[in-house]
């Protein structure tokens, strides 16, 4: 039996593995400087380990009662195993403990798996950022801005065990 997955604070030593996942998952990945800046800023940054191997990560900023998921990603080879749910639930717990009231994130409209996952956690569409992401055709793609109240602990897939969200994140 394999050891359980562990969530640990992200450190600079995790960056090579985090960057490898980021580059496999996204056509326009974050740079090492983006991750280093987030760590330096003290953002809530986490890695999800299977043994000693990073399988996912999440970064979140918190200020003035609001939490913002900056980046959340699961290794493409481990998607649809519930790892994205683990990361979101952890961020919600951290934000709730810090007495944040609302959580926000941006997502591509084309990322249907992530949209299903976020909907399962009670995130609702609250806005759209035009031309936010670069797109493969050298154009752009809008970002959907999603939000949810953090205090609503009853709104998660764990309250309905028969529901399985499309876990892309």
C-alpha positions in Angstrom: 0.0 0.0 0.0 1.4 3.4 -1.0 1.8 6.1 1.6 -1.0 8.8 1.7 -0.6 12.0 -0.2 0.9 14.9 1.8 0.4 18.6 1.6 3.5 20.7 2.5 4.4 24.3 2.2 6.1 24.9 -1.1 9.8 25.8 -0.9 12.4 26.7 -3.5 13.6 23.1 -3.5 10.2 22.1 -4.9 10.5 24.5 -7.9 12.2 22.1 -10.4 9.3 19.6 -10.0 6.6 22.4 -9.9 8.0 23.9 -13.1 8.1 20.5 -14.9 4.4 20.0 -14.1 3.6 23.6 -15.0 5.3 23.2 -18.4 3.6 19.9 -19.1 0.2 21.3 -18.2 0.1 24.7 -19.8 1.0 26.1 -23.2 1.9 29.4 -21.6 3.3 28.4 -18.2 4.3 30.5 -15.3 8.0 31.2 -15.2 10.4 30.3 -12.4 10.4 34.1 -11.5 6.6 34.0 -11.1 6.9 31.2 -8.5 9.9 32.7 -6.8 8.0 36.1 -6.5 5.0 34.3 -5.0 7.1 32.6 -2.5 9.0 35.8 -1.6 5.7 37.6 -1.2 4.6 35.1 1.4 1.6 33.8 -0.5 0.1 30.5 0.7 1.9 28.1 -1.5 1.6 24.3 -1.3 2.8 21.1 -2.9 0.9 17.8 -3.0 3.4 15.0 -2.6 3.0 11.3 -3.4 5.9 9.9 -1.5 8.6 12.5 -2.3 7.2 13.2 -5.8 5.4 16.5 -6.4 2.0 15.7 -8.1 0.3 19.1 -7.8 0.6 22.5 -6.3 -1.5 25.6 -5.4 -0.8 29.2 -4.6 -3.1 31.7 -3.0 -2.9 35.3 -1.9 -5.0 36.7 0.9 -5.8 40.3 1.9 -8.6 42.4 3.1 -11.0 39.5 3.6 -10.4 38.0 0.1 -8.5 35.0 -1.0 -7.3 34.7 -4.6 -6.2 31.4 -6.1 -3.3 32.4 -8.2 -2.3 29.0 -9.6 -3.5 25.5 -9.0 -2.3 22.5 -11.0 -2.2 18.7 -10.9 0.3 16.7 -12.9 -1.4 15.7 -16.2 -0.7 12.1 -15.5 -2.6 12.3 -12.2 -5.7 14.1 -13.2 -9.2 12.8 -12.3 -7.9 11.2 -9.1 -9.2 13.8 -6.7 -5.9 15.7 -6.3 -7.4 18.9 -7.5 -10.2 18.5 -4.9 -7.6 18.0 -2.2 -5.8 21.2 -3.2 -9.0 23.3 -3.3 -10.2 21.9 0.0 -6.8 22.8 1.6 -6.9 26.3 0.3 -10.5 26.7 1.6 -9.4 25.6 5.0 -6.4 27.9 5.0 -8.6 30.9 3.9 -11.3 30.1 6.4 -8.7 29.9 9.2 -7.4 33.3 8.1 -10.9 34.6 8.3 -11.2 35.4 4.6 -14.8 36.0 3.5 -14.6 35.3 -0.2 -12.4 33.4 -2.6 -11.8 34.3 -6.3 -10.0 32.7 -9.2 -9.7 33.1 -13.0 -10.1 30.2 -15.4 -10.1 29.8 -19.2 -13.6 29.2 -20.6 -12.0 26.4 -22.6 -10.9 24.5 -19.4 -14.1 22.5 -19.0 -12.6 20.1 -16.4 -11.6 22.9 -14.1 -14.9 24.6 -14.6 -16.7 21.5 -13.5 -14.5 21.1 -10.5 -15.0 24.8 -9.4 -18.7 24.5 -9.9 -18.7 21.5 -7.6 -17.2 23.7 -4.9 -19.8 26.4 -5.3 -17.8 28.9 -7.4 -20.1 31.1 -9.5 -19.3 33.3 -12.4 -18.9 36.9 -11.3 -17.1 38.5 -14.2 -15.0 38.2 -17.3 -11.6 39.6 -18.1 -11.3 40.3 -21.8 -8.2 39.1 -23.6 -6.6 37.9 -20.3 -4.8 34.8 -21.5 -2.5 34.2 -24.5 -3.9 31.6 -26.9 -2.2 29.1 -29.2 -3.3 31.0 -32.3 -1.4 34.1 -31.2 -4.6 35.6 -30.1 -6.1 35.8 -26.7 -8.7 34.1 -24.5 -10.9 35.7 -21.9 -10.7 34.7 -18.3 -13.8 33.8 -16.4 -13.8 35.3 -12.9 -15.3 32.9 -10.4 -16.0 33.4 -6.7 -17.6 31.8 -3.7 -18.2 32.6 -0.1 -15.7 30.9 2.1 -17.9 30.5 5.1 -20.2 28.0 3.3 -18.5 24.9 4.4 -21.4 22.7 3.4 -20.9 23.4 -0.3 -18.4 20.8 -1.5 -18.5 17.5 -3.2 -17.9 15.8 0.1 -21.5 16.7 1.1 -22.7 14.6 -1.8 -20.5 11.5 -2.1 -22.3 10.4 -5.3 -21.0 13.5 -7.1 -17.6 13.3 -8.9 -16.4 16.6 -10.2 -14.4 16.7 -13.5 -10.9 17.1 -11.9 -8.8 19.0 -14.3 -7.0 21.3 -11.9 
